[in-house]
Amino acid sequence: MKQSVQFSDAIHIMVYVACTNNPDFLKSEMIASSIRTNASNVRKIMGNLRRAGLIISQRGKAQPRLAKDISDITLLDIFASLPVEKTLLQVDKNTNANCIIGGSIQEVLTARYQEIQEAAEKVMASITLSDIMADFSQIVVQRHPDFTEEVRRFLPD
């Protein structure tokens, strides 16, 4: 039961697009090399982000850009762009209904998982791409001083 990494990859793409001005580096193949996936997967995720109104891109042109300011994009916006099931935790529906535990646990877990979902979405709505960019920029400045100028604009004042 592998957890999907599409959310992580979608955030990665948003950060990549926000940081990169050179069209040569905005090709899906280049972004894919950063994520370690294939270009087709990047194009699929970018299509979802475009349909969600988070990026602007044109087919055949490697110049995607953010559709909104980074302070106006939340992690919940990015999460909502995913085409997959948006429920964070899944209840196993294949339990023994004749067992006292197996016949009742789904109902208990469904209610608790809903609480967790609501709490997670509330937190995601409070974290902006600007917050992610600030955290990212601090790490880049520490690890790669040669790139300080490229990311300095994302550091908090």
Secondary structure, 3 states (H helix, E strand, C coil): CCCCCHHHHHHHHHHHHHHCCCHHHCCHHHHHHHHCCCHHHHHHHHHHHHHCCCEEEECCEEEEEECCCHHHCEHHHHHHCCCCCCCCCCCCCCCCCCCCCCCCHHHHHHHHHHHHHHHHHHHHHHCEHHHHHHHHHHHHHHHCHHHHHHHHHHCCC
